Amino acid sequence: MENSLFWLLFFTSAWTLIDGSEMLQDATWHLRRIPRVVRERTFHLASPTFEAEPKTVLNRVCGIECQKELPARSLSELEDSLSYETVFENCTRTFTRVKIQDMVEEPTQNITTKGASVRRKRQVYGTDSRFSILDKRFLTNFPFSTAVKLSTGCSGILVSPNHVLTAAHCVHDGKDYIKGSKKLRVGLLKMRNKGGGKKRRGSKRIRREANDGDQRQDTKENLKERGKKGRRKESGRRQRIAEGRPSFQWTRVKKTHIPKGWARGGMGEAALDFDYALLELKRAHKKKYMELGVSPTIKKIPGGMIHFSGFDSDRDNQLVYRFCSVSDESSDLLYQYCDAESGSTGSGVYLRLKEPDKNNWKRKIIAVYSGHQWVDVLGVQKDYNVAVRITPLKYAQICLWIHGNDVNCTYG
């Protein structure tokens, strides 16, 4: 315990210097003009069978060196990959073709492999550096309050009052929708006025992460929720409170959007680059959500550190937070060794940078955690924990899904 506390305080102190920009001359969100992704035509498709089994690891993912050698996608190939499927609550399905307009040529990234050593232990690498968020003061505050749980066992993050961003393979295996996604639900943490669990000693990093969040308690909503349920299952609720476990309010999903780059429907392997999906909730929530941001290169990430929170399967419904450095990158993926178990897949990876011409700091989602994957590096299979970067085109597509048009998607 003393050793773990020492390392926590050590990394907390080091990150404070970086997060406070004392070691960075430029820790600012650099807004760029976003290309337009516009709908061209929508077709009706047959209803999915929902027969696929959940998939956690893809086979022979194109790795870091492989990504560098891939030829740039043509405009028509990009439009094909960014066209998307939509599945509705009544199990009907559509396919929408898109056009890309105002495309800006992205500068070629000079990405150098850092030669990270191959790890033999999967998902949790070495000393487990994850932190369970048990104190309700943190759980109900931004940014931790943006994390949600999917009924399929994955995690996600709130990106609007009605939308959740997650990983595509949490609902679709690349060919068909998984069995559990037919009546997909999203669980939002609902904390009671009593209980909330014990604070973890030495968790200054967690406390600081929550300090500049939304400090207001949603008292009216808590009272309303308590009034609805009354005395139902009172003994079970008291037991959960005593044990410090969160309670979830489950909401049905109205629509699910998946890019064709992932949903190949038997026409080839799903591409990890497009392992993201957007869920539209049947009922709006009142929580503070996190905005999207375009993923910067490692050199422009403060200290190379990323953050995300999710519901790891080995922590029994506890929200688990972690931060770590990025080991490597390609144009569409971040390769890292963040400690994470299954269940955290679909979490929103975020950064905290300064807004342009302002003194305030702002967190934005810059990637979706895809999970542990085997990747092909020069013909050799190596394992990483991988996140899918939000590029300008993906930003435009997700923004279109959220707003229904590209009016609010000009800069990101």
Sequence and secondary structure as in RCSB ss.txt:
>XXXX:A:sequence
MENSLFWLLFFTSAWTLIDGSEMLQDATWHLRRIPRVVRERTFHLASPTFEAEPKTVLNRVCGIECQKELPARSL
SELEDSLSYETVFENCTRTFTRVKIQDMVEEPTQNITTKGASVRRKRQVYGTDSRFSILDKRFLTNFPFSTAVKL
STGCSGILVSPNHVLTAAHCVHDGKDYIKGSKKLRVGLLKMRNKGGGKKRRGSKRIRREANDGDQRQDTKENLKE
RGKKGRRKESGRRQRIAEGRPSFQWTRVKKTHIPKGWARGGMGEAALDFDYALLELKRAHKKKYMELGVSPTIKK
IPGGMIHFSGFDSDRDNQLVYRFCSVSDESSDLLYQYCDAESGSTGSGVYLRLKEPDKNNWKRKIIAVYSGHQWV
DVLGVQKDYNVAVRITPLKYAQICLWIHGNDVNCTYG
>XXXX:A:secstr
 HHHHHHHHHHHHHHHHHHTTTT S  B    B  EEEEEEEEEE      B    S SSEE HHHHHHS    H
HHHHHHH EEEEETTS EEEEEEEEES                 SS SS SS   EEE  HHHHTSTTGGGEEEE
TTS EEEE SSSEEEE GGGTB SSSBBGGGTT EEEEEE  SS      TT HHHHHHHHTS     HHHHHHH
HHHHTTTTHHHHHHHHHHT  EEEEEEEEEEEEETTT  TTSS   GGG  EEEEESS   S   EE     GGG
SGGGEEEEEE  GGGTT EEEEEEEEEEE SSEEEE     TT TT EEEEEEE TTSS EEEEEEEEEEEEEEE
EETTEEEEEEEEEE  HHHHHHHHHHHHSSSTT SB 
